C-alpha cells in the first residue's frame, strides 16, 4: 500500500517546492521594482521641517504648502484656483499626511492676480485659515529669506510624493514610504542652465532672473514632490514649487523673495 502511494507523495512534494520557488521569485521581482529613488528624496521626521503643510482637495491630498504664519498657508495657485473654500483642508503637524495630522479649514483663498493658469509665472496662492494653528515642535512658521542664494548653492526641498509619482512609479512595497514627509538636498542651477533645459517650454532667462529659479533633479528617474512644496536655504524660505514631474527637466520654483510685498499685504 505504501509503495503504491509513494509516486503520489513525490509528485505532491515537487508541486509544493515549485510553488515556494514561484513565490520567492515573485517577492524578489517586487523587491527589484522597489526603487526608493523614484520617490525623489528620503523620509524625515516632521520636526526637521515643521513648516511643511499638505493641501487636500475634497479629502484627497493634492499639493504641498508652507506655514507662512499661524493663520496663513502659502501654496501654488494652480492647486486651489477654481475651488471653493469648503473643498480645501490643510493638514499639518505629522510626518505622514494621513495619520496623526491636525486639520484646518480654509476661510479665504487669494490666488495671485497675475496668475493665468496658462504659464508657470506667478503660480502662488495664500490660504487664510478659519482659526490660527497652535505652534508646537511639529508646527512652526518659516521666515522669508532676505537674500537669494548664489548659483550652485545647495538648498533643501521638503514635501510628499506627488500624484505624478502615483501614476508613474507606484509600487505596493513603496506605498507606506510615499505617505511620509520627504527631504532632498539639491543644487541651484543658473538662469542659462534652466533656459537651455527648458527651451521647449519657452522659459526665458529674464523669468528665471526675476520670478523663477530651478534646481537639479532630485535623482535619476525621480519624481518631484507635490506642487506648492517649499524649498529653503539655511532654514529660510526661498521658493514654492511651480513645475515638477517625472521627466528629466529641472524642478522649477517661484522665487518667493520677489513676492515679499504681496505676501505681506495679504497676510496682515
Secondary structure, DSSP 8 states (H G I E B T S, - for coil): -HHHHHHHHHHHHHHHHHHHHHHHHHHHHHHHH--GGGGSSEE--GGGSTTEEEEEETTEEEEEEEEEETTEEEE-HHHHTT--GGGEEEEES-SBSSSS-EEEEEEEEEE-TT--SSSSTT--EEEEESS----BTTB----B-SS---TT-EEEEEE-B-HHHHHHH--GGGHHHHTB-EEEEEEEE-HHHHHHHTGGGT--HHHHHHTEEEE--SSTT---B-TT-EEEETTEEEEEEEE--SSSS-EEEEEGGGGHHHHHHH--
